[in-house]
Amino acid sequence: MEPRLQKRVQRYGWDLAAAGYEPLWQAQLAGARAGLLARAALTPGERVLDVACGTGLISFEAARAVAPDGVVVGVDLSERMVDASRRRARLRQAANATFIRMDAEQLSFPDGGFDVALCGLGLMYAPEPGQVLREMRRVLKPGGRMISAVWGEPARCGWAGLFEIVDAEVESDVCPLFFRLGQHDTLARQCAEAGFCEVEVGRVNATLDYCDGNEACDAAFVGGPVALAWSRFDAGTQTRVRARYLESIEPWRRGRRYAVPAEFVIVAAAVPPEWAS
């Protein structure tokens, strides 16, 4: 898929998914968030950038960790995700968290302005994830830390058949690079190529628990990366795609409930102390 088109698909897809994202995914992704923040080891006073911040689930936890003098800036390509984050910041009175709509491949920040850069399950959607990593490295101070989480091996993610099922109904892949970064040492190598050092990789096993097939399908189609394609399917196509997806996760059905296995890859890296961009 042409990069500009891929960004448009992701932007408007996540605009559609914004309202359902937290109800459908907040609990499911708790393990990935906890692992990422544990690796980040944030301390009061630090300046933190949260790339692909979504509705701010990581941003607000980071804001508490760096308070009272530290700040968190969350950026996301989706306007509705950013709007949701801003509303939640007002409700939470999180004065040290701000949110901006921004392309992660072209961060509008000066060099060396942040102590830590985080990216929780966002790199998979970028046409050029290496460029996102280079931008995160650029805006970090010498010695700064970068922590990123992506989905792991498709064989360890029971819901991975989703993309093949949706792609069969559209003209081009909806998310062509989704699982690439989680395979083998791909993300670690890209971090090194982007100029990071001290690269460490960990894998986290998780289970995506759904109370029934409706919730499993909503998470996949309404609150996920294929939301734009789903919104354009007619009723017959939605019924067919839904049935195929439920068949694909049938091995993990427990009565009405589903317990679908998943894997996350978490990479921590640093900017060399002597780095000069």
N, C-alpha and C positions, 0 to 999 in steps of 0.2 A: 504494500500500500504506500502511495506517495506520502512523504512525511507531513505535508501541510494538511492533507485529507485525514491522516491518522490523528493529528492534533484536534481537528474539528470534530471528528467522531468522539474522541475522548472528552472534549470540553462539553459538548451538548449531551453526551451520554451521562456524564456525571452531574450535569445540571438536572436532568430528569431523575437521577438516583438520589439527589440530596435529601429529599424529605424522608425517604425510607432507610437511609444509610445507618443511622444510629440504632433504630429499633431492630434492624435485621442483622447488624454486624458488630455492634459494640461489644457484646459478650463473646461473640465468636472469635474476635481478634485480640482478646485480652492477653493471651499468651505471647503473641508477637509484640504487643506494646510493652508488656512487662520485661521481656527479654531485651528489647531495644533500649529501654530506659535504664535497665540495670547495667548494660554495657556502657551507656553514656556517662553514668556516675556524675550527674550534674551537681554543681555546688552553688551556693548563694553568690550573686553578683555576676554570674556569667551571662554573656550575650549568646542567644541560641536562635538559629534559623531552622524552621520546620518546613521542609520542602514537600509539596503535595500534601498539605496539612488536612485536606478534607474539611470535616466539621470541627476540627480542633481537638480530637480526642487525645492526641499526644501533646499538642501545644499546651493545653491547660495543666496537664500533669507536670510538664516541664516548667511552666510558669510558677507553679507552687514550689518546685525544687530550687529555683534560682532567686526567689523572693527573699528580701524585699527590694534589693537594689538591682537584680538582674532583669533582663527583658527577653521576651520571646517574640519573634516575627514569623508568622505563618504565611506561606504563599501557596496558591493553588491555581490551576488553569480554569477551574469552574467558578463562574461568578456566583452561582447559587450556593456552592459550598462555602465560599468566602463570606457571603451574606449570612449564612447560618452560623458561622464561627463568630462573626461580629455580634450577632444577637445573643449568642451564648456568653460572650465576653461581658456584655452589659448585664445580663442576668446574674452572672457569677461575680460581678464587680472585679473582674480580672484586669486591673488597670495596666499591668505590665505585659499584656498580650495584645498584639495588633495583627491584623490580617489584611493581605493585599492580593489582588488577582495578578498573577505573574506567570510567565512561561519559564519553567525551570531550566530550559536550555539557554536562556538569556536573562540571567538575574540582574536586576537593576540596582545593584549595591556596589559600593566601592570595594577595592581589594582589602582583604585583611580586617574586616569589620566584626567578625564573629569568633567566638571561642569554640562553639560546637555547631555542627550541622547534622540534622536528623532527616531521615526520609523513610517513613513507615509504609511499605507496600505501595510505592509510587513509581519507582524506576521502571517497572515492567511496562508502563503505559507510554513512556517516552520513545519517540522514533530513534533518538540517539542517546541512549543512557550514558554512554561514555562522555558526551558533552555535558550532561547534567552533573556527572561526577567532577569534571574539570571545573565547572562553574562553582560547585560547592567547595572545591579545594581553593579556588581563587579568592573566595570571600572569607576564607578562614585565616586566622592569624598563624604565623609560624608556630608550630607545636599544637595547633588546634586539632580537634577530634571530629571525625565523621563516623556516624553509625547509621547503617541502612538495613532494612529488612525487606525481603522479597519472598514470594512463594517458592517452595522447594521443587523437588523432582515431581513431574506429573504422575509417575507411578506411585507416589506416596500421597497424592492428593486425589481422594476418591471422586471429587466433583469435576476432575479435569476434562471429562468427556463433553462438558458444556460447550466448549468452543467448537469442536467438530460438529456438534449438533446444530448450532446456530449458523456456522459457516456454510453448511449445506443448503441454507435457505437464503443466503445473500450473495452478492456478486464478488465480494472480496473478503479476506479474513478480517474479523472485527478487532482482533488484538493479536497480530501475527508473532510478536516476540514475547508473549506473556510468560512462558515457563523457561525461556532460554537462560536467564540470569541465575536461576536456581539450580541449574545442572552443573555437576562436577565443581570445578573451581572457577567458573566463568566470572562471577562477580568479583572475586578476589583478584583475578588477573586484570580486570578492567580498572579496579581501584589502583593497582600498581601502575598501570599504563597512564592513569590520570595524574600521577605524581604523588600518591600517598605512600606512606611507609608503615611498618609495624602492623601489617594487615592480619587480622585474626578472624576466623570463620567458625560459626557455631550453627548447629541445626536443632530446631525445636519441633518435636512432634505434638500435634494437637488433635482435638476432635471437634468437628462442627456439629453441634446438637440442634436438631429441629423437632418441634413438637408434632409436626405432621407434614404431609406432602405439600400443602399450601404454603407453609412457611419456608420449606426448602426451595420451592420454585420462586417465591417472592424474593428470597435472598439472591438467587441466581439471576433472575431476569429483571426485577424491578430495582433492586438496590445494588446491582453489580455492574461490571464493565460492559455488559451487552445490553444495557438498558435502552440505548438508542435503537438498536436493531429490533428489540422486542416491541418498542412503541410503534414501530412501523409494520409489524406483522398484522395481517387480518385475523379474524377470530379462528378460522380454520387452521391457519399456520400456527397460531399460539397453542391451540389444542394439540396439534401434532408434535410440536417441539416440547411442550410440557410433558407429554406422555413418554417421549423418547428420553428426556432427562430423568424422569422418575424411574424408568427402566434401568438407566445407567447407574443409579445409586441404590437400586434394589438390594444389592448384597449387604448394605448397611442399614436396612430397615429393621426395626425392633418393634413389632406391633404397628402402632400408628406412628411411632417416633423414628427418627433417623439419627445415626451416630456416624458421621462421615469422616474418615481419617484425612488429615492434612499435615503438611510440613512447611515450616518457615526456615529460611536461611538468614542469619543475622551476621553482618560483617562490620567490624570496627577497624578503623584505620586512623592514621595521624598525618598531619602535614609536617614534613621535616623542619626542625627548628631553624635551619639555615635557608628555608625556601625563599626564593625570590621569583615572583611571577613575571 
